[in-house]
Amino acid sequence: MQKFEEYFIGALQDAYVDEKRNEIQLYQKNKEWLDFINANLKKDYGITGKIFKRDVYLLRKRSKAFVLKIKEAKTRMNSFGADFVAGLFDSEGSVYLSTKSKIPIIDVTQSEKGLEYLKCAQKILMENGIDSKLNGPYKHKHGKLLQYHLRIYGNKKCGIFFRLIPIYYKNKFEKCSF
């Protein structure tokens, strides 16, 4: 599996894949990150999407062959590595300081639909010596589905994460220095 393919599947956890319309939609505040995704789609797959500005930026691509290729790649989740984790955290992750202890926390949240991806990411993190906690389920007041959090706690573990996981969207995580 290509590195970008793993990364892209991780990033799709913050996307909408419409198999009936053969369309992928990625939403993000940072246009530069969508440009990075689009450039890699062109390099690795020979396709490019269009980027639109709404409340946030939207990258949209319709391609039956590409949607089928991504669907097939998801079946190989057990062979994913650090690039999958990087895509997941770049698209959906955040860093903040604990309100009680003020320790840094790297967090990614998914509904119960994404639980298997969080478990896969946790397994990859453990294989790389990064201890993480899978918390949940939680009922969110505005959500219909249960929510889960994959979290990495503390300076030391967060530092190891940033040294070993090939994060592209680094400015998203600049709040804390490790």
PyMOL CGO cylinders between C-alpha atoms (Angstrom):
from pymol import cmd
from pymol.cgo import CYLINDER

trace = [
    CYLINDER, 0.00, 0.00, 0.00, 1.29, 3.46, -0.86, 0.3, 1, 1, 1, 1, 1, 1,
    CYLINDER, 1.29, 3.46, -0.86, 2.01, 5.84, 2.01, 0.3, 1, 1, 1, 1, 1, 1,
    CYLINDER, 2.01, 5.84, 2.01, -0.43, 8.44, 0.72, 0.3, 1, 1, 1, 1, 1, 1,
    CYLINDER, -0.43, 8.44, 0.72, -3.17, 5.83, 0.31, 0.3, 1, 1, 1, 1, 1, 1,
    CYLINDER, -3.17, 5.83, 0.31, -2.94, 5.02, 4.04, 0.3, 1, 1, 1, 1, 1, 1,
    CYLINDER, -2.94, 5.02, 4.04, -2.76, 8.71, 4.90, 0.3, 1, 1, 1, 1, 1, 1,
    CYLINDER, -2.76, 8.71, 4.90, -5.79, 9.48, 2.72, 0.3, 1, 1, 1, 1, 1, 1,
    CYLINDER, -5.79, 9.48, 2.72, -7.88, 6.69, 4.28, 0.3, 1, 1, 1, 1, 1, 1,
    CYLINDER, -7.88, 6.69, 4.28, -7.05, 8.12, 7.72, 0.3, 1, 1, 1, 1, 1, 1,
    CYLINDER, -7.05, 8.12, 7.72, -8.03, 11.60, 6.49, 0.3, 1, 1, 1, 1, 1, 1,
    CYLINDER, -8.03, 11.60, 6.49, -11.33, 10.26, 5.15, 0.3, 1, 1, 1, 1, 1, 1,
    CYLINDER, -11.33, 10.26, 5.15, -12.53, 9.82, 8.72, 0.3, 1, 1, 1, 1, 1, 1,
    CYLINDER, -12.53, 9.82, 8.72, -13.31, 13.54, 8.55, 0.3, 1, 1, 1, 1, 1, 1,
    CYLINDER, -13.31, 13.54, 8.55, -14.94, 13.29, 5.13, 0.3, 1, 1, 1, 1, 1, 1,
    CYLINDER, -14.94, 13.29, 5.13, -18.10, 12.24, 3.40, 0.3, 1, 1, 1, 1, 1, 1,
    CYLINDER, -18.10, 12.24, 3.40, -17.94, 9.38, 0.91, 0.3, 1, 1, 1, 1, 1, 1,
    CYLINDER, -17.94, 9.38, 0.91, -21.11, 9.01, -1.16, 0.3, 1, 1, 1, 1, 1, 1,
    CYLINDER, -21.11, 9.01, -1.16, -20.94, 5.61, -2.84, 0.3, 1, 1, 1, 1, 1, 1,
    CYLINDER, -20.94, 5.61, -2.84, -24.19, 6.16, -4.77, 0.3, 1, 1, 1, 1, 1, 1,
    CYLINDER, -24.19, 6.16, -4.77, -22.88, 9.35, -6.39, 0.3, 1, 1, 1, 1, 1, 1,
    CYLINDER, -22.88, 9.35, -6.39, -19.26, 8.10, -6.44, 0.3, 1, 1, 1, 1, 1, 1,
    CYLINDER, -19.26, 8.10, -6.44, -18.15, 11.27, -4.70, 0.3, 1, 1, 1, 1, 1, 1,
    CYLINDER, -18.15, 11.27, -4.70, -15.70, 12.14, -1.96, 0.3, 1, 1, 1, 1, 1, 1,
    CYLINDER, -15.70, 12.14, -1.96, -15.98, 15.40, 0.00, 0.3, 1, 1, 1, 1, 1, 1,
    CYLINDER, -15.98, 15.40, 0.00, -13.33, 16.61, 2.45, 0.3, 1, 1, 1, 1, 1, 1,
    CYLINDER, -13.33, 16.61, 2.45, -14.03, 19.68, 4.61, 0.3, 1, 1, 1, 1, 1, 1,
    CYLINDER, -14.03, 19.68, 4.61, -11.25, 21.63, 6.31, 0.3, 1, 1, 1, 1, 1, 1,
    CYLINDER, -11.25, 21.63, 6.31, -10.52, 25.14, 7.61, 0.3, 1, 1, 1, 1, 1, 1,
    CYLINDER, -10.52, 25.14, 7.61, -7.02, 25.05, 6.15, 0.3, 1, 1, 1, 1, 1, 1,
    CYLINDER, -7.02, 25.05, 6.15, -6.96, 25.32, 2.34, 0.3, 1, 1, 1, 1, 1, 1,
    CYLINDER, -6.96, 25.32, 2.34, -3.24, 24.52, 2.30, 0.3, 1, 1, 1, 1, 1, 1,
    CYLINDER, -3.24, 24.52, 2.30, -3.97, 21.04, 3.67, 0.3, 1, 1, 1, 1, 1, 1,
    CYLINDER, -3.97, 21.04, 3.67, -6.61, 20.42, 0.98, 0.3, 1, 1, 1, 1, 1, 1,
    CYLINDER, -6.61, 20.42, 0.98, -4.09, 21.60, -1.65, 0.3, 1, 1, 1, 1, 1, 1,
    CYLINDER, -4.09, 21.60, -1.65, -1.65, 19.00, -0.23, 0.3, 1, 1, 1, 1, 1, 1,
    CYLINDER, -1.65, 19.00, -0.23, -4.32, 16.28, -0.50, 0.3, 1, 1, 1, 1, 1, 1,
    CYLINDER, -4.32, 16.28, -0.50, -5.22, 17.35, -4.04, 0.3, 1, 1, 1, 1, 1, 1,
    CYLINDER, -5.22, 17.35, -4.04, -1.56, 17.40, -5.17, 0.3, 1, 1, 1, 1, 1, 1,
    CYLINDER, -1.56, 17.40, -5.17, -1.07, 13.87, -3.83, 0.3, 1, 1, 1, 1, 1, 1,
    CYLINDER, -1.07, 13.87, -3.83, -4.28, 12.65, -5.48, 0.3, 1, 1, 1, 1, 1, 1,
    CYLINDER, -4.28, 12.65, -5.48, -2.86, 13.89, -8.79, 0.3, 1, 1, 1, 1, 1, 1,
    CYLINDER, -2.86, 13.89, -8.79, 0.59, 12.40, -8.16, 0.3, 1, 1, 1, 1, 1, 1,
    CYLINDER, 0.59, 12.40, -8.16, -0.57, 8.97, -6.94, 0.3, 1, 1, 1, 1, 1, 1,
    CYLINDER, -0.57, 8.97, -6.94, -3.90, 8.50, -8.74, 0.3, 1, 1, 1, 1, 1, 1,
    CYLINDER, -3.90, 8.50, -8.74, -3.86, 10.91, -11.68, 0.3, 1, 1, 1, 1, 1, 1,
    CYLINDER, -3.86, 10.91, -11.68, -7.02, 12.69, -10.49, 0.3, 1, 1, 1, 1, 1, 1,
    CYLINDER, -7.02, 12.69, -10.49, -7.71, 16.09, -8.98, 0.3, 1, 1, 1, 1, 1, 1,
    CYLINDER, -7.71, 16.09, -8.98, -10.71, 17.42, -7.16, 0.3, 1, 1, 1, 1, 1, 1,
    CYLINDER, -10.71, 17.42, -7.16, -12.08, 20.94, -7.01, 0.3, 1, 1, 1, 1, 1, 1,
    CYLINDER, -12.08, 20.94, -7.01, -11.75, 23.11, -3.94, 0.3, 1, 1, 1, 1, 1, 1,
    CYLINDER, -11.75, 23.11, -3.94, -14.63, 25.40, -3.01, 0.3, 1, 1, 1, 1, 1, 1,
    CYLINDER, -14.63, 25.40, -3.01, -14.98, 27.99, -0.25, 0.3, 1, 1, 1, 1, 1, 1,
    CYLINDER, -14.98, 27.99, -0.25, -18.04, 27.71, 1.97, 0.3, 1, 1, 1, 1, 1, 1,
    CYLINDER, -18.04, 27.71, 1.97, -18.00, 28.22, 5.74, 0.3, 1, 1, 1, 1, 1, 1,
    CYLINDER, -18.00, 28.22, 5.74, -14.86, 26.11, 5.44, 0.3, 1, 1, 1, 1, 1, 1,
    CYLINDER, -14.86, 26.11, 5.44, -13.03, 24.78, 2.40, 0.3, 1, 1, 1, 1, 1, 1,
    CYLINDER, -13.03, 24.78, 2.40, -14.39, 21.75, 0.56, 0.3, 1, 1, 1, 1, 1, 1,
    CYLINDER, -14.39, 21.75, 0.56, -12.48, 19.40, -1.74, 0.3, 1, 1, 1, 1, 1, 1,
    CYLINDER, -12.48, 19.40, -1.74, -14.85, 17.42, -3.94, 0.3, 1, 1, 1, 1, 1, 1,
    CYLINDER, -14.85, 17.42, -3.94, -14.08, 14.65, -6.42, 0.3, 1, 1, 1, 1, 1, 1,
    CYLINDER, -14.08, 14.65, -6.42, -16.40, 12.35, -8.33, 0.3, 1, 1, 1, 1, 1, 1,
    CYLINDER, -16.40, 12.35, -8.33, -14.86, 9.14, -9.62, 0.3, 1, 1, 1, 1, 1, 1,
    CYLINDER, -14.86, 9.14, -9.62, -16.39, 5.69, -9.52, 0.3, 1, 1, 1, 1, 1, 1,
    CYLINDER, -16.39, 5.69, -9.52, -13.01, 3.98, -9.99, 0.3, 1, 1, 1, 1, 1, 1,
    CYLINDER, -13.01, 3.98, -9.99, -11.42, 6.00, -7.20, 0.3, 1, 1, 1, 1, 1, 1,
    CYLINDER, -11.42, 6.00, -7.20, -14.28, 5.38, -4.73, 0.3, 1, 1, 1, 1, 1, 1,
    CYLINDER, -14.28, 5.38, -4.73, -14.04, 1.64, -5.46, 0.3, 1, 1, 1, 1, 1, 1,
    CYLINDER, -14.04, 1.64, -5.46, -10.26, 1.74, -4.97, 0.3, 1, 1, 1, 1, 1, 1,
    CYLINDER, -10.26, 1.74, -4.97, -10.63, 3.47, -1.58, 0.3, 1, 1, 1, 1, 1, 1,
    CYLINDER, -10.63, 3.47, -1.58, -13.38, 1.05, -0.53, 0.3, 1, 1, 1, 1, 1, 1,
    CYLINDER, -13.38, 1.05, -0.53, -11.08, -1.88, -1.36, 0.3, 1, 1, 1, 1, 1, 1,
    CYLINDER, -11.08, -1.88, -1.36, -8.10, -0.29, 0.43, 0.3, 1, 1, 1, 1, 1, 1,
    CYLINDER, -8.10, -0.29, 0.43, -10.17, 0.06, 3.63, 0.3, 1, 1, 1, 1, 1, 1,
    CYLINDER, -10.17, 0.06, 3.63, -10.46, -3.73, 3.74, 0.3, 1, 1, 1, 1, 1, 1,
    CYLINDER, -10.46, -3.73, 3.74, -6.69, -3.89, 4.33, 0.3, 1, 1, 1, 1, 1, 1,
    CYLINDER, -6.69, -3.89, 4.33, -6.91, -1.88, 7.54, 0.3, 1, 1, 1, 1, 1, 1,
    CYLINDER, -6.91, -1.88, 7.54, -4.92, -4.49, 9.50, 0.3, 1, 1, 1, 1, 1, 1,
    CYLINDER, -4.92, -4.49, 9.50, -1.84, -3.67, 7.40, 0.3, 1, 1, 1, 1, 1, 1,
    CYLINDER, -1.84, -3.67, 7.40, -1.99, 0.10, 7.99, 0.3, 1, 1, 1, 1, 1, 1,
    CYLINDER, -1.99, 0.10, 7.99, 0.88, 1.96, 9.66, 0.3, 1, 1, 1, 1, 1, 1,
    CYLINDER, 0.88, 1.96, 9.66, 1.93, 5.37, 10.90, 0.3, 1, 1, 1, 1, 1, 1,
    CYLINDER, 1.93, 5.37, 10.90, 0.75, 7.17, 7.74, 0.3, 1, 1, 1, 1, 1, 1,
    CYLINDER, 0.75, 7.17, 7.74, -2.86, 6.12, 8.47, 0.3, 1, 1, 1, 1, 1, 1,
    CYLINDER, -2.86, 6.12, 8.47, -2.55, 7.58, 11.98, 0.3, 1, 1, 1, 1, 1, 1,
    CYLINDER, -2.55, 7.58, 11.98, -1.06, 10.78, 10.55, 0.3, 1, 1, 1, 1, 1, 1,
    CYLINDER, -1.06, 10.78, 10.55, -4.01, 11.21, 8.17, 0.3, 1, 1, 1, 1, 1, 1,
    CYLINDER, -4.01, 11.21, 8.17, -6.52, 10.55, 10.93, 0.3, 1, 1, 1, 1, 1, 1,
    CYLINDER, -6.52, 10.55, 10.93, -4.96, 13.07, 13.32, 0.3, 1, 1, 1, 1, 1, 1,
    CYLINDER, -4.96, 13.07, 13.32, -4.29, 15.68, 10.60, 0.3, 1, 1, 1, 1, 1, 1,
    CYLINDER, -4.29, 15.68, 10.60, -7.93, 15.65, 9.53, 0.3, 1, 1, 1, 1, 1, 1,
    CYLINDER, -7.93, 15.65, 9.53, -9.72, 15.13, 12.82, 0.3, 1, 1, 1, 1, 1, 1,
    CYLINDER, -9.72, 15.13, 12.82, -7.25, 15.61, 15.67, 0.3, 1, 1, 1, 1, 1, 1,
    CYLINDER, -7.25, 15.61, 15.67, -6.65, 18.41, 18.13, 0.3, 1, 1, 1, 1, 1, 1,
    CYLINDER, -6.65, 18.41, 18.13, -4.26, 19.33, 20.94, 0.3, 1, 1, 1, 1, 1, 1,
    CYLINDER, -4.26, 19.33, 20.94, -5.30, 21.01, 24.16, 0.3, 1, 1, 1, 1, 1, 1,
    CYLINDER, -5.30, 21.01, 24.16, -4.27, 21.36, 27.78, 0.3, 1, 1, 1, 1, 1, 1,
    CYLINDER, -4.27, 21.36, 27.78, -6.24, 19.47, 30.40, 0.3, 1, 1, 1, 1, 1, 1,
    CYLINDER, -6.24, 19.47, 30.40, -8.44, 21.84, 32.40, 0.3, 1, 1, 1, 1, 1, 1,
    CYLINDER, -8.44, 21.84, 32.40, -7.49, 20.18, 35.69, 0.3, 1, 1, 1, 1, 1, 1,
    CYLINDER, -7.49, 20.18, 35.69, -3.85, 19.20, 35.39, 0.3, 1, 1, 1, 1, 1, 1,
    CYLINDER, -3.85, 19.20, 35.39, -2.76, 21.40, 32.45, 0.3, 1, 1, 1, 1, 1, 1,
    CYLINDER, -2.76, 21.40, 32.45, -0.99, 18.48, 30.78, 0.3, 1, 1, 1, 1, 1, 1,
    CYLINDER, -0.99, 18.48, 30.78, -1.12, 18.35, 26.97, 0.3, 1, 1, 1, 1, 1, 1,
    CYLINDER, -1.12, 18.35, 26.97, -3.57, 15.97, 25.33, 0.3, 1, 1, 1, 1, 1, 1,
    CYLINDER, -3.57, 15.97, 25.33, -3.68, 14.93, 21.69, 0.3, 1, 1, 1, 1, 1, 1,
    CYLINDER, -3.68, 14.93, 21.69, -7.23, 13.87, 20.87, 0.3, 1, 1, 1, 1, 1, 1,
    CYLINDER, -7.23, 13.87, 20.87, -9.22, 12.51, 17.97, 0.3, 1, 1, 1, 1, 1, 1,
    CYLINDER, -9.22, 12.51, 17.97, -12.98, 12.00, 18.29, 0.3, 1, 1, 1, 1, 1, 1,
    CYLINDER, -12.98, 12.00, 18.29, -15.19, 9.74, 16.18, 0.3, 1, 1, 1, 1, 1, 1,
    CYLINDER, -15.19, 9.74, 16.18, -18.75, 8.55, 16.35, 0.3, 1, 1, 1, 1, 1, 1,
    CYLINDER, -18.75, 8.55, 16.35, -19.42, 4.85, 16.78, 0.3, 1, 1, 1, 1, 1, 1,
    CYLINDER, -19.42, 4.85, 16.78, -19.17, 4.53, 12.98, 0.3, 1, 1, 1, 1, 1, 1,
    CYLINDER, -19.17, 4.53, 12.98, -15.44, 5.33, 13.26, 0.3, 1, 1, 1, 1, 1, 1,
    CYLINDER, -15.44, 5.33, 13.26, -14.70, 3.16, 16.29, 0.3, 1, 1, 1, 1, 1, 1,
    CYLINDER, -14.70, 3.16, 16.29, -12.91, 0.47, 14.27, 0.3, 1, 1, 1, 1, 1, 1,
    CYLINDER, -12.91, 0.47, 14.27, -10.57, 3.15, 12.85, 0.3, 1, 1, 1, 1, 1, 1,
    CYLINDER, -10.57, 3.15, 12.85, -9.80, 4.45, 16.34, 0.3, 1, 1, 1, 1, 1, 1,
    CYLINDER, -9.80, 4.45, 16.34, -8.99, 0.90, 17.46, 0.3, 1, 1, 1, 1, 1, 1,
    CYLINDER, -8.99, 0.90, 17.46, -6.74, 0.45, 14.42, 0.3, 1, 1, 1, 1, 1, 1,
    CYLINDER, -6.74, 0.45, 14.42, -4.96, 3.75, 15.20, 0.3, 1, 1, 1, 1, 1, 1,
    CYLINDER, -4.96, 3.75, 15.20, -4.53, 2.75, 18.85, 0.3, 1, 1, 1, 1, 1, 1,
    CYLINDER, -4.53, 2.75, 18.85, -2.96, -0.56, 17.78, 0.3, 1, 1, 1, 1, 1, 1,
    CYLINDER, -2.96, -0.56, 17.78, -0.53, 1.27, 15.47, 0.3, 1, 1, 1, 1, 1, 1,
    CYLINDER, -0.53, 1.27, 15.47, 0.34, 3.74, 18.23, 0.3, 1, 1, 1, 1, 1, 1,
    CYLINDER, 0.34, 3.74, 18.23, 1.04, 0.86, 20.64, 0.3, 1, 1, 1, 1, 1, 1,
    CYLINDER, 1.04, 0.86, 20.64, 3.26, -0.84, 18.02, 0.3, 1, 1, 1, 1, 1, 1,
    CYLINDER, 3.26, -0.84, 18.02, 5.24, 2.42, 17.88, 0.3, 1, 1, 1, 1, 1, 1,
    CYLINDER, 5.24, 2.42, 17.88, 5.59, 2.60, 21.67, 0.3, 1, 1, 1, 1, 1, 1,
    CYLINDER, 5.59, 2.60, 21.67, 2.99, 5.36, 22.13, 0.3, 1, 1, 1, 1, 1, 1,
    CYLINDER, 2.99, 5.36, 22.13, 0.56, 4.68, 24.96, 0.3, 1, 1, 1, 1, 1, 1,
    CYLINDER, 0.56, 4.68, 24.96, -2.96, 5.96, 24.28, 0.3, 1, 1, 1, 1, 1, 1,
    CYLINDER, -2.96, 5.96, 24.28, -6.40, 5.61, 25.82, 0.3, 1, 1, 1, 1, 1, 1,
    CYLINDER, -6.40, 5.61, 25.82, -9.64, 4.86, 24.00, 0.3, 1, 1, 1, 1, 1, 1,
    CYLINDER, -9.64, 4.86, 24.00, -12.42, 6.54, 25.99, 0.3, 1, 1, 1, 1, 1, 1,
    CYLINDER, -12.42, 6.54, 25.99, -16.14, 6.18, 25.53, 0.3, 1, 1, 1, 1, 1, 1,
    CYLINDER, -16.14, 6.18, 25.53, -18.85, 5.72, 24.68, 0.3, 1, 1, 1, 1, 1, 1,
    CYLINDER, -18.85, 5.72, 24.68, -20.19, 9.20, 25.42, 0.3, 1, 1, 1, 1, 1, 1,
    CYLINDER, -20.19, 9.20, 25.42, -23.55, 10.65, 24.50, 0.3, 1, 1, 1, 1, 1, 1,
    CYLINDER, -23.55, 10.65, 24.50, -23.06, 14.09, 22.96, 0.3, 1, 1, 1, 1, 1, 1,
    CYLINDER, -23.06, 14.09, 22.96, -25.95, 16.48, 23.51, 0.3, 1, 1, 1, 1, 1, 1,
    CYLINDER, -25.95, 16.48, 23.51, -26.17, 17.33, 19.78, 0.3, 1, 1, 1, 1, 1, 1,
    CYLINDER, -26.17, 17.33, 19.78, -25.30, 13.90, 18.38, 0.3, 1, 1, 1, 1, 1, 1,
    CYLINDER, -25.30, 13.90, 18.38, -27.43, 10.89, 17.63, 0.3, 1, 1, 1, 1, 1, 1,
    CYLINDER, -27.43, 10.89, 17.63, -24.52, 8.44, 17.67, 0.3, 1, 1, 1, 1, 1, 1,
    CYLINDER, -24.52, 8.44, 17.67, -22.28, 7.60, 20.59, 0.3, 1, 1, 1, 1, 1, 1,
    CYLINDER, -22.28, 7.60, 20.59, -18.85, 9.29, 20.62, 0.3, 1, 1, 1, 1, 1, 1,
    CYLINDER, -18.85, 9.29, 20.62, -15.38, 7.87, 21.33, 0.3, 1, 1, 1, 1, 1, 1,
    CYLINDER, -15.38, 7.87, 21.33, -12.06, 9.60, 21.99, 0.3, 1, 1, 1, 1, 1, 1,
    CYLINDER, -12.06, 9.60, 21.99, -8.56, 8.32, 21.29, 0.3, 1, 1, 1, 1, 1, 1,
    CYLINDER, -8.56, 8.32, 21.29, -6.23, 10.35, 23.49, 0.3, 1, 1, 1, 1, 1, 1,
    CYLINDER, -6.23, 10.35, 23.49, -2.53, 10.61, 24.16, 0.3, 1, 1, 1, 1, 1, 1,
    CYLINDER, -2.53, 10.61, 24.16, -1.73, 12.21, 27.52, 0.3, 1, 1, 1, 1, 1, 1,
    CYLINDER, -1.73, 12.21, 27.52, 1.38, 14.09, 28.68, 0.3, 1, 1, 1, 1, 1, 1,
    CYLINDER, 1.38, 14.09, 28.68, 4.47, 15.82, 27.30, 0.3, 1, 1, 1, 1, 1, 1,
    CYLINDER, 4.47, 15.82, 27.30, 6.55, 12.67, 26.96, 0.3, 1, 1, 1, 1, 1, 1,
    CYLINDER, 6.55, 12.67, 26.96, 3.97, 10.60, 25.05, 0.3, 1, 1, 1, 1, 1, 1,
    CYLINDER, 3.97, 10.60, 25.05, 2.93, 13.57, 22.89, 0.3, 1, 1, 1, 1, 1, 1,
    CYLINDER, 2.93, 13.57, 22.89, 6.58, 14.23, 22.08, 0.3, 1, 1, 1, 1, 1, 1,
    CYLINDER, 6.58, 14.23, 22.08, 7.07, 10.61, 20.99, 0.3, 1, 1, 1, 1, 1, 1,
    CYLINDER, 7.07, 10.61, 20.99, 3.93, 10.91, 18.83, 0.3, 1, 1, 1, 1, 1, 1,
    CYLINDER, 3.93, 10.91, 18.83, 5.28, 13.95, 16.98, 0.3, 1, 1, 1, 1, 1, 1,
    CYLINDER, 5.28, 13.95, 16.98, 8.69, 12.33, 16.47, 0.3, 1, 1, 1, 1, 1, 1,
    CYLINDER, 8.69, 12.33, 16.47, 7.33, 9.03, 15.09, 0.3, 1, 1, 1, 1, 1, 1,
    CYLINDER, 7.33, 9.03, 15.09, 4.08, 9.89, 13.29, 0.3, 1, 1, 1, 1, 1, 1,
    CYLINDER, 4.08, 9.89, 13.29, 4.57, 11.75, 9.96, 0.3, 1, 1, 1, 1, 1, 1,
    CYLINDER, 4.57, 11.75, 9.96, 2.14, 14.62, 10.59, 0.3, 1, 1, 1, 1, 1, 1,
    CYLINDER, 2.14, 14.62, 10.59, 1.78, 17.03, 7.66, 0.3, 1, 1, 1, 1, 1, 1,
    CYLINDER, 1.78, 17.03, 7.66, -0.64, 19.59, 9.12, 0.3, 1, 1, 1, 1, 1, 1,
    CYLINDER, -0.64, 19.59, 9.12, 1.77, 20.61, 11.92, 0.3, 1, 1, 1, 1, 1, 1,
    CYLINDER, 1.77, 20.61, 11.92, 0.47, 24.16, 12.41, 0.3, 1, 1, 1, 1, 1, 1,
    CYLINDER, 0.47, 24.16, 12.41, -2.77, 22.63, 13.70, 0.3, 1, 1, 1, 1, 1, 1,
    CYLINDER, -2.77, 22.63, 13.70, -0.78, 21.28, 16.64, 0.3, 1, 1, 1, 1, 1, 1,
    CYLINDER, -0.78, 21.28, 16.64, 1.40, 24.35, 17.38, 0.3, 1, 1, 1, 1, 1, 1,
    CYLINDER, 1.40, 24.35, 17.38, -0.46, 25.19, 20.60, 0.3, 1, 1, 1, 1, 1, 1,
    CYLINDER, -0.46, 25.19, 20.60, 1.85, 22.93, 22.55, 0.3, 1, 1, 1, 1, 1, 1,
    CYLINDER, 1.85, 22.93, 22.55, 5.58, 22.37, 22.11, 0.3, 1, 1, 1, 1, 1, 1,
    CYLINDER, 5.58, 22.37, 22.11, 6.97, 18.96, 22.87, 0.3, 1, 1, 1, 1, 1, 1,
]
cmd.load_cgo(trace, "trace")
